[in-house]
């Protein structure tokens, strides 16, 4: 997981799902994105391993306003949100499980 971002704060209304108590993994995907499927598996696994962490997958094509606001330019893009919904980390491509866990450790 690389790079920090100052995209502001995101909430359940914007994301269409409740945030995790401790952190949230937000994945922007598209229907025919092969790496998005692998990313979904990695993020779901990590969210299942760590209490208080939620995984939310967003169809980038159906949420263009949010995509533009957050400057999402490719899929998959993963945002790690802290407990308040602030973007703590951001990465593109399929992440490794260890990198996701490390990014969560920094966000919590």
Secondary structure, 3 states (H helix, E strand, C coil): CECCCCCCECCHHHHCCCCCCCEEEEEEECCCCHHHHHHHHHHHHHHHHCCCEEEEEEEHHHCHHHHHHHCCCCCCEEEEEECCCEEEEEEECCCCHHHHHHHHHHHC
